[in-house]
Amino acid sequence: MSTPSTLTAFDTIYPADSVEFCPHPGYTDYFVCGTYKLDEEKPEETVDPAKEDDSDSAPAPKPQKRIGKCWLMHTDEASGQFKPVQTFELPAVLDLKWSQSRVGSPRVAIADALGRLSFYSLQRESENSEPGLIQDQVLQCTSPNNICLSLDWSDKLLPDSDDGKIITSISDGSLAVVEQVHGEFAVTKTWHAHTFEPWIAAWNYWDENIVYSGGDDSTWKGWDLREDPYSPIFANKRSFEGGVTTIQAHIHRQHYVAVGSYDEHVRIFDTRNPMKPLSTVHVGGGVWRVKWHPSAQRENDLLLACMHDGFKVVRLSSGTIGGNPSSGSDEGEIVTSFKDHDSLAYGVDWSRSDKEGGPHSQTLVASCSFYDHSLRTWFA
């Protein structure tokens, strides 16, 4: 098992929880990092009801404010060194994702703590200037008292399309579909999906009619947008011993989905039989994010943020994807473990560059952690 070293370390100031490389040709040397911080201002003092004749007169405590920053970074893809290009404040960031569309400027969507999705485009003022993120739209998806917990674009396999949709999960247990209506993004469908927080929502990239969700109710669900959304096409609770936190459909092989959980396992499912995993790999720490490798040559490699146990790369057995999976320990192995972070491992992503770089043509990875507000790069 390899243990890579940090190439660059950066203090994000606020606790960091999400990171993603730009997938667009000509911009793959840029990535974004989102942060989440509870405002340290003390809530207004309240009167102790036990010391007052009329407890109803006690003022309610002031809600804590959640603030965030988004960082745009430029990296040298061969060395892995990076530097900040831009930063701006916004409500606390829970998730951010780039659209795969190559029509127009690169576009990133950001899910925040005020129940909003913000859309930014990456643009250059001139051919030789450094690009920057410009806000295009802010969409209020739900009440500001709710939090948009995650988001996913539908267009991962449709780079020539400009009509990608978004699925977002919301802290009140609901999911919302967002798509373009008359040139602006709008919520077109919403429904209650989970009893507790739905930590993750994701598309089946091979079929825009199908979305997946997972939540603190330890359940992975599938939804067909053509049917009544209040009735999932499946609900798998028996496979998990903790909350379902991350889901990603395979981008090179149809029918395969990786699902991570607080129970410290990543599971691979065939969507034609979503009630029984093909493979289960214990990775430790509690899985917060899972990302398939962007290259078909490494289709069996999964990048994981394992919360209390750093970042890892799991290599599945050759029979798991597109074959007959082995049993026991042969289902997959941890081939890389990165533990240079000193706090909760939350955000991680592979570079989308097709350039060779790093030892043995390994892929550049960016990762970020929470309480130590640390952003790092390494090769895996």
C-alpha positions as CSV (number, residue, x, y, z in Angstrom):
1,M,0.0,0.0,0.0
2,S,1.4,3.4,-1.0
3,T,1.5,6.4,1.4
4,P,1.9,9.5,-0.7
5,S,3.2,12.8,0.7
6,T,1.8,16.2,0.6
7,L,2.8,18.3,-2.4
8,T,1.3,21.6,-1.3
9,A,-0.6,22.5,1.9
10,F,-2.8,25.5,2.2
11,D,-4.8,27.1,5.1
12,T,-8.4,27.7,3.9
13,I,-9.1,29.9,7.0
14,Y,-12.6,28.4,7.5
15,P,-13.1,24.6,7.9
16,A,-13.0,22.9,4.5
17,D,-15.5,20.3,3.4
18,S,-15.6,20.0,-0.4
19,V,-13.3,20.2,-3.4
20,E,-13.6,19.5,-7.1
21,F,-11.4,19.8,-10.2
22,C,-12.7,21.5,-13.3
23,P,-13.4,18.9,-16.0
24,H,-13.3,21.3,-19.0
25,P,-10.5,21.1,-21.6
26,G,-8.2,24.1,-21.1
27,Y,-9.3,24.5,-17.5
28,T,-8.4,21.2,-15.9
29,D,-5.6,23.0,-13.9
30,Y,-8.2,24.8,-11.8
31,F,-10.2,23.5,-8.9
32,V,-12.6,24.9,-6.3
33,C,-12.7,24.3,-2.5
34,G,-15.7,25.1,-0.3
35,T,-15.7,25.9,3.4
36,Y,-18.2,25.9,6.3
37,K,-18.0,27.8,9.6
38,L,-20.4,28.6,12.4
39,D,-20.2,32.3,13.2
40,E,-18.5,32.7,16.6
41,E,-20.7,35.6,17.6
42,K,-22.5,34.7,20.8
43,P,-26.3,34.4,20.6
44,E,-28.3,37.1,22.4
45,E,-28.5,36.5,26.1
46,T,-31.7,34.8,27.3
47,V,-33.5,35.0,30.6
48,D,-33.4,31.8,32.6
49,P,-37.1,30.7,32.8
50,A,-36.4,29.2,36.2
51,K,-35.7,32.6,37.6
52,E,-38.6,34.4,36.1
53,D,-42.3,34.4,37.0
54,D,-43.3,34.4,33.3
55,S,-41.1,32.0,31.3
56,D,-42.9,33.0,28.1
57,S,-41.3,36.4,28.3
58,A,-37.8,34.9,27.7
59,P,-36.4,35.9,24.3
60,A,-35.5,33.0,22.0
61,P,-31.8,32.5,21.3
62,K,-30.4,34.0,18.2
63,P,-29.8,31.3,15.5
64,Q,-26.1,30.7,14.7
65,K,-25.0,32.1,11.4
66,R,-23.2,29.7,9.0
67,I,-20.7,31.4,6.8
68,G,-18.3,30.1,4.1
69,K,-15.7,30.9,1.5
70,C,-15.2,29.5,-2.0
71,W,-11.6,29.2,-3.2
72,L,-10.5,29.0,-6.8
73,M,-7.1,27.4,-7.1
74,H,-4.7,27.1,-10.0
75,T,-2.3,24.1,-10.0
76,D,0.7,22.9,-11.9
77,E,-0.6,19.5,-13.0
78,A,2.9,18.0,-13.3
79,S,4.2,19.0,-9.9
80,G,0.9,19.3,-8.0
81,Q,1.8,22.7,-6.6
82,F,-1.1,25.1,-6.5
83,K,-1.9,28.7,-5.6
84,P,-5.1,30.7,-4.8
85,V,-6.5,32.7,-7.7
86,Q,-9.7,34.0,-6.1
87,T,-11.8,33.7,-3.0
88,F,-15.2,35.1,-2.1
89,E,-17.6,34.8,0.9
90,L,-21.0,33.3,0.8
91,P,-23.2,31.2,3.1
92,A,-21.5,28.0,4.4
93,V,-20.8,25.6,1.5
94,L,-22.0,22.0,1.8
95,D,-21.2,20.8,-1.7
96,L,-20.0,22.0,-5.0
97,K,-19.9,20.4,-8.5
98,W,-18.9,21.4,-12.0
99,S,-21.2,20.8,-14.9
100,Q,-19.7,18.5,-17.5
101,S,-21.1,20.6,-20.4
102,R,-18.5,22.0,-22.7
103,V,-21.0,24.5,-24.2
104,G,-20.0,28.0,-23.2
105,S,-17.9,28.7,-20.1
106,P,-17.3,26.2,-17.4
107,R,-20.0,26.3,-14.8
108,V,-20.0,25.3,-11.1
109,A,-23.0,25.0,-8.8
110,I,-22.6,25.5,-5.0
111,A,-25.1,24.2,-2.3
112,D,-25.2,26.3,0.8
113,A,-26.6,26.6,4.3
114,L,-29.4,29.0,3.4
115,G,-31.2,26.5,1.1
116,R,-29.7,27.9,-2.1
117,L,-27.9,26.8,-5.2
118,S,-25.5,29.4,-6.6
119,F,-24.2,29.2,-10.1
120,Y,-20.9,30.6,-11.2
121,S,-19.1,30.6,-14.6
122,L,-15.3,30.5,-15.0
123,Q,-14.3,33.3,-17.4
124,R,-11.2,35.1,-18.7
125,E,-11.3,38.8,-19.4
126,S,-8.7,38.2,-22.2
127,E,-7.0,35.2,-23.7
128,N,-3.9,35.5,-21.5
129,S,-5.6,36.6,-18.3
130,E,-6.2,34.5,-15.2
131,P,-9.9,33.3,-15.2
132,G,-12.2,34.1,-12.4
133,L,-15.6,32.9,-11.1
134,I,-18.5,35.2,-12.0
135,Q,-21.9,34.7,-10.3
136,D,-24.7,33.9,-12.9
137,Q,-27.6,33.1,-10.7
138,V,-28.7,32.3,-7.1
139,L,-31.7,30.0,-6.7
140,Q,-33.6,29.6,-3.5
141,C,-34.5,26.0,-3.6
142,T,-36.2,25.8,-0.2
143,S,-36.8,27.8,3.0
144,P,-33.7,29.7,4.2
145,N,-34.1,27.7,7.5
146,N,-33.2,24.5,5.5
147,I,-29.8,23.5,4.2
148,C,-29.0,22.2,0.7
149,L,-26.8,19.2,1.8
150,S,-25.6,17.9,-1.6
151,L,-25.9,18.3,-5.4
152,D,-25.2,16.4,-8.5
153,W,-25.3,17.3,-12.2
154,S,-27.0,14.9,-14.7
155,D,-24.6,15.6,-17.6
156,K,-21.5,13.7,-16.7
157,L,-21.8,11.6,-19.9
158,L,-23.2,14.4,-22.0
159,P,-20.4,17.0,-22.5
160,D,-21.9,18.3,-25.7
161,S,-25.3,19.2,-24.0
162,D,-26.2,22.4,-22.3
163,D,-29.4,21.2,-20.6
164,G,-27.9,19.4,-17.6
165,K,-30.2,19.0,-14.6
166,I,-29.3,19.1,-10.9
167,I,-30.6,16.9,-8.0
168,T,-30.1,18.4,-4.6
169,S,-30.9,17.0,-1.1
170,I,-32.3,19.2,1.6
171,S,-32.0,19.0,5.4
172,D,-35.8,18.7,5.9
173,G,-35.7,15.3,4.2
174,S,-36.7,16.3,0.7
175,L,-35.1,16.2,-2.7
176,A,-35.4,18.8,-5.5
177,V,-34.8,18.6,-9.2
178,V,-33.5,21.8,-10.8
179,E,-33.4,22.5,-14.5
180,Q,-33.3,25.3,-17.0
181,V,-36.6,27.0,-17.7
182,H,-36.5,29.9,-20.2
183,G,-32.8,30.3,-19.7
184,E,-32.8,30.3,-15.9
185,F,-32.5,27.5,-13.4
186,A,-35.7,26.7,-11.5
187,V,-37.0,24.0,-9.1
188,T,-39.3,21.8,-11.2
189,K,-40.0,18.9,-8.8
190,T,-39.6,18.4,-5.1
191,W,-40.7,15.6,-2.7
192,H,-40.2,14.2,0.7
193,A,-37.7,11.3,0.5
194,H,-36.1,10.5,3.9
195,T,-37.2,10.6,7.6
196,F,-33.9,12.1,8.6
197,E,-31.2,14.2,6.8
198,P,-30.6,13.0,3.2
199,W,-26.9,13.5,3.1
200,I,-26.6,12.7,-0.6
201,A,-28.5,12.8,-3.9
202,A,-27.0,11.6,-7.2
203,W,-28.0,10.8,-10.8
204,N,-27.8,7.6,-12.7
205,Y,-25.7,9.2,-15.4
206,W,-26.9,6.6,-17.9
207,D,-30.5,7.5,-17.5
208,E,-31.7,11.0,-16.6
209,N,-35.0,9.6,-15.4
210,I,-33.4,7.9,-12.4
211,V,-31.9,9.5,-9.2
212,Y,-30.6,8.0,-6.0
213,S,-30.5,9.3,-2.5
214,G,-29.2,8.2,0.9
215,G,-29.7,9.5,4.4
216,D,-29.4,9.3,8.1
217,D,-32.1,6.7,8.1
218,S,-29.5,4.2,6.9
219,T,-31.4,3.8,3.6
220,W,-30.3,4.0,0.0
221,K,-33.3,4.8,-2.3
222,G,-33.9,5.0,-6.1
223,W,-36.5,7.2,-7.7
224,D,-37.9,7.2,-11.2
225,L,-38.8,10.8,-12.1
226,R,-41.5,9.6,-14.6
227,E,-43.4,8.0,-11.7
228,D,-45.0,9.3,-8.5
229,P,-41.9,10.5,-6.7
230,Y,-43.4,9.7,-3.3
231,S,-42.9,6.0,-4.1
232,P,-39.3,4.9,-4.5
233,I,-38.5,2.2,-7.0
234,F,-36.4,0.6,-4.3
235,A,-35.4,1.3,-0.7
236,N,-32.4,-0.7,0.7
237,K,-32.0,-0.4,4.4
238,R,-30.8,-3.9,5.3
239,S,-27.4,-3.5,3.6
240,F,-26.3,-0.6,5.9
241,E,-25.5,-0.3,9.6
242,G,-25.2,3.5,9.5
243,G,-26.3,6.5,7.6
244,V,-25.8,6.5,3.8
245,T,-23.5,9.5,3.0
246,T,-22.3,9.3,-0.5
247,I,-23.4,7.8,-3.9
248,Q,-21.8,7.9,-7.3
249,A,-22.8,6.0,-10.5
250,H,-20.0,4.5,-12.5
251,I,-19.0,6.8,-15.3
252,H,-17.5,4.0,-17.5
253,R,-19.7,1.0,-16.8
254,Q,-23.5,1.1,-16.9
255,H,-25.5,-0.4,-14.0
256,Y,-22.8,0.0,-11.3
257,V,-23.0,2.4,-8.3
258,A,-20.7,3.0,-5.4
259,V,-22.4,3.7,-2.0
260,G,-20.6,4.8,1.1
261,S,-21.8,4.9,4.7
262,Y,-21.0,6.0,8.3
263,D,-20.6,2.3,8.9
264,E,-17.1,2.4,7.5
265,H,-17.8,0.4,4.3
266,V,-18.1,1.2,0.7
267,R,-20.4,-1.1,-1.3
268,I,-20.8,-1.7,-5.0
269,F,-24.2,-2.4,-6.3
270,D,-25.6,-3.5,-9.7
271,T,-28.7,-1.4,-10.1
272,R,-30.5,-4.3,-11.7
273,N,-30.4,-5.9,-8.2
274,P,-30.1,-2.9,-5.8
275,M,-30.9,-4.9,-2.6
276,K,-27.7,-6.9,-2.5
277,P,-24.2,-5.5,-2.9
278,L,-21.8,-7.1,-5.3
279,S,-18.8,-6.1,-3.2
280,T,-18.3,-4.7,0.3
281,V,-15.0,-3.2,1.4
282,H,-14.2,-2.1,4.9
283,V,-12.2,1.1,4.7
284,G,-12.5,2.6,8.2
285,G,-13.3,6.0,9.5
286,G,-16.8,6.5,8.0
287,V,-17.1,7.2,4.3
288,W,-18.1,10.8,3.4
289,R,-17.3,11.0,-0.3
290,V,-16.6,8.4,-3.1
291,K,-15.3,9.3,-6.6
292,W,-14.7,6.8,-9.4
293,H,-11.4,7.4,-11.3
294,P,-12.1,9.6,-14.4
295,S,-10.0,7.3,-16.7
296,A,-11.4,4.1,-18.1
297,Q,-7.9,2.6,-17.7
298,R,-8.5,2.8,-13.9
299,E,-12.2,2.0,-13.8
300,N,-11.7,-0.2,-10.7
301,D,-10.2,2.6,-8.6
302,L,-12.3,4.5,-6.1
303,L,-11.1,7.6,-4.2
304,L,-12.6,7.9,-0.7
305,A,-12.8,10.6,2.0
306,C,-13.0,8.5,5.2
307,M,-13.7,11.1,7.8
308,H,-11.9,9.9,10.9
309,D,-9.3,7.8,9.0
310,G,-7.9,10.0,6.2
311,F,-8.2,9.6,2.4
312,K,-7.8,6.3,0.6
313,V,-7.9,4.7,-2.8
314,V,-9.6,1.3,-3.0
315,R,-9.0,-1.0,-6.0
316,L,-11.8,-3.4,-6.6
317,S,-11.2,-6.9,-7.8
318,S,-11.3,-7.3,-11.5
319,G,-14.5,-9.4,-11.4
320,T,-16.5,-6.8,-9.5
321,I,-17.2,-4.5,-12.4
322,G,-18.5,-6.3,-15.4
323,G,-17.7,-9.8,-14.2
324,N,-18.3,-12.2,-11.4
325,P,-17.1,-10.7,-8.1
326,S,-14.9,-12.7,-5.8
327,S,-15.8,-13.3,-2.2
328,G,-14.2,-12.2,1.1
329,S,-11.1,-10.1,1.2
330,D,-10.7,-10.3,-2.6
331,E,-13.6,-7.9,-3.2
332,G,-11.3,-4.9,-3.0
333,E,-8.1,-3.6,-1.3
334,I,-6.9,-0.3,-0.1
335,V,-3.9,0.5,-2.3
336,T,-3.3,4.1,-1.2
337,S,-3.7,5.8,2.2
338,F,-3.1,9.5,2.7
339,K,-3.1,10.6,6.3
340,D,-1.3,14.0,6.3
341,H,-4.5,15.7,7.4
342,D,-5.1,16.2,11.1
343,S,-8.9,16.5,11.1
344,L,-12.1,15.2,9.5
345,A,-11.5,14.1,6.0
346,Y,-14.4,15.5,4.0
347,G,-13.6,16.7,0.5
348,V,-11.6,14.9,-2.2
349,D,-11.3,14.7,-6.0
350,W,-9.2,13.4,-8.9
351,S,-7.8,15.8,-11.4
352,R,-9.5,15.6,-14.8
353,S,-6.3,16.3,-16.7
354,D,-5.3,13.8,-19.4
355,K,-1.7,14.9,-19.1
356,E,0.8,12.5,-17.6
357,G,2.2,13.7,-14.3
358,G,3.6,12.5,-11.1
359,P,5.4,9.3,-10.3
360,H,4.3,6.4,-12.6
361,S,1.8,8.7,-14.3
362,Q,-0.4,8.7,-11.2
363,T,-3.3,11.1,-10.9
364,L,-3.2,14.4,-9.0
365,V,-5.6,14.5,-6.1
366,A,-6.8,17.4,-4.0
367,S,-8.2,16.8,-0.5
368,C,-9.5,19.0,2.3
369,S,-10.2,18.5,6.0
370,F,-12.4,20.3,8.5
371,Y,-11.2,21.6,11.8
372,D,-7.6,22.1,10.7
373,H,-9.0,24.0,7.6
374,S,-6.4,22.3,5.5
375,L,-6.3,21.8,1.7
376,R,-3.6,19.5,0.2
377,T,-2.5,17.9,-3.1
378,W,-0.9,14.5,-3.6
379,F,-0.5,11.8,-6.3
380,A,-2.4,8.5,-6.3
